[in-house]
């Protein structure tokens, strides 16, 4: 069994909009509708857990009905931080699905992932137990401890950008969260599931992703993705 846990609990403060960014319009429908549609349309996904602030539960139910999200949809309440929200989604998933379920963790505001990337995540979890989607870095990465001088500069050929989905067996990633939550520092510096697993020494398998699989953060991201989706539609979905 394979499920998606989609976290959409953010308020989108950097967008400067009157509604959370997952509800902003992109190519004629809300960003979240695009994202949920990725998993609704994929034949290997059996269910979806959506993590959102409780005041938006009714809006999400209406959105799902309007845009044909017909697979089993479980709503889970978002937490104080992104990782708290993901933990909430995992707990909700664990109450409904067995521990060996492949769970694809995905941002609600990351609406452009190709079906073959989702398939590759599912296959990698079956084979390796984990899958973190990545794309190669096309610019030089620099590290700086003070924000003023370069502390390290990894070779570009060894540099990649971790994206989503980030996928695991449900029981494994839930146990990893509980180990992190038990630490005095908790989720400090834990920015995603890859960071959690790396911190705990859990092996991570990389899966190639697609260009354009960006997390919408600024107004410019909406403009760029809107243009990409329109261009893809004009070319019959070949982009």
N, C-alpha and C positions, 0 to 999 in steps of 0.2 A: 504494500500500500504506500502511496506517495501523497503528501499534502504540502500545501504552501502556508506558511505563517507570514502574513503581510502586516507590517507595523506602520500605522498611520496616525500616531498620537501627537505628532508635532503641531505647533501653532504657527509655524512659518513666519517668525518675527522678521527675518531678513528679507522677506518678500515685500514687506510694507503693504500687504493687502488686508482687506476687511474680513476675510475668511481664511482658514488654514489652507496652505498651498495644495494639499491633496484634493481640495474641492474647486480649485481654479480651473478654468476651461482651457483645454488643449485640443486643437483641431476639432472643435465642435462638441466635446463632451468633457466631463471632469477628469482630471489627471487620474484619480483613484479608479474611475471606470476603466480607463485604459489598462491600468496595472492589474486589476482583478480579471480583466478580459484575457490577459496573457495566460492565466492559469485555468480559467473557464474553458478556453479554446484548446488547451493542450490535452490530448487523449490519455496521457499517463497520470494526470493529476486527479485524485479521488475526492479531495475536499479542501476547503480553505478556512483558515482561522484569521480573522481580521481584528487587529488590536487598535482600538480607537478610544478617545475620551467618551465617557458614558453619555454626555450631553449630545453626542452625534450618533448614537445608536440608531435612532429612528431615521435620521438622514441616510445612514448607510444601508438600512433595510430598504428604504425607498429607492436609493441608487441601484442596489442590486436587482430589484424588481424591474426597474426601468430599462436597465442595460443587459438584461438576460443572464445574470449570474445565477445559474440554476443548480450548480453543484452544492453539496452541503456546506453551509456557511455558519461558522461559529463566531460570535462576537466576544471579545475579551477586553477588559478594561485596561487602558494604558496606565503606566506608572509615572513616578517622578522623573525618571531619566529614560533614555532610549533603551538601555539594557534592562531596567526594571520592566519596561513595556514588553520587551522580547521575552523575559522570564514569565510574565503574565500570560503571554500567548502560548508559550511552551507548556505551562501548567494546564491551560485550557485544552490544549491538544492532547496532553497525557491523560486527561480525564475521559477522552473519547477514543483515542487511537492507541494501538499497542506500541511498546518500546522500540520494536524493530522497524517501525514506520520511517520511511525516508521523509525528512522535513526540509523544505526549501525555505530559508529565511530571506525575506525580500522587503525592500523599502516600498512603502505605498506611493512614494513620489519618484520611483524609478520605472517609468512606463514603457521603456523600449528595450525589450530583451527578445532575441529571436528564439523561435521554438526549438531549434537544434541546440541552443545553449541550455535550455531547461532539460532537454533529453540527456545531454552530456552530464549535467549535474546528477540526475537520477541514476545514470549508469555508473558514475564514479562512486556514489555512495554505496551502491550494491557491491562494487569491486573493492573499494579502498576504505569505505567508512566515512569519507569526507569529500567535499568539493567546494573550493572557493574560486569563483569566477574571476578572471583577470584579463587585462589587456596590457601589452607591452608599453613601456614609457617611450614617448617620442621626443621628449625633451630631457635635458640633463637634470638629474635629481641631486640636490645638495642638502646636507644636514647642517643645522646651526643650533648651538646650545644657547646663544645669546641674542639671536636674531640680527646680528650685525656682521659676523664673520663666519666663514665656512668651517665647520668642524670635521666634516667627512664628505666624500663625493664618490658614491658607488658607481661602478661601471654601468653605463646605460644598458649594455647587453644583459646585465643581471638584474635590471630594475623593472618592476611591473606594478600596475595599479590594481589593488584588490577592489572588487565591485560586489555585486549581488546578482543572482542568488548565492548565498553561502549555505551549504547543505550538509546534513549529518543524519545519523540515526537518532530518532527522537530521544530515546533513553540516554544516549551518550551525551548529547549537547545539553540536556536538562541537568545531568549529573555534573557536567563541567560548570554550568552556571551556579549550581549549589556549592561547588568547591570555591568558586570565586567569591560568592556572597558570604561564605564563612570566614573569609580573611578580614582582619581589622580594617584594611584599606578598601575592601569591597570592590566596586567597579572602577575605582580610580584608574585612569589611563586605559580602560578597556573600551575601545571605540567600536569594535565589531566582534563577530564570532571568531574571526581569524586571530585577532589579538588575544582573545580568551584562550583559545587552544594553544597558541604559541607560548603563552605565559605558563600554561600547565604542562608543556612538553608533549602535547598531543600531535601526532603527525597530521599534516594538512596536504591534501592533494589539489593541485591546480587544474582548472578547466578553462580553456580559452573562451573568452567572451566576444561580444561584438562592439564595434565602435558605435557611439551614440547612446550606449547604456549608461546614461548619466543620472545622478541624483539631483532632482530639481531643487535648487537652493536660492537662486537669484532670478530676477525678472528676465535676464538675458538667457537663462536656461530654457524658459518657456518659449521665448522667441526662436531659439535655435532648434528646439525639438519640434515646434509647430512647423517650421520650414522643412525639417527632415521628414516628418510624417506625410506632409503634402507631396513632397517629391517622391516618396516611396509609393504613395497611392497613384501618382501620375505615371509611374513606371511599372505599374502592376505588381507592386510589392517586391521588387527585385533589389532594393537598396539594403 
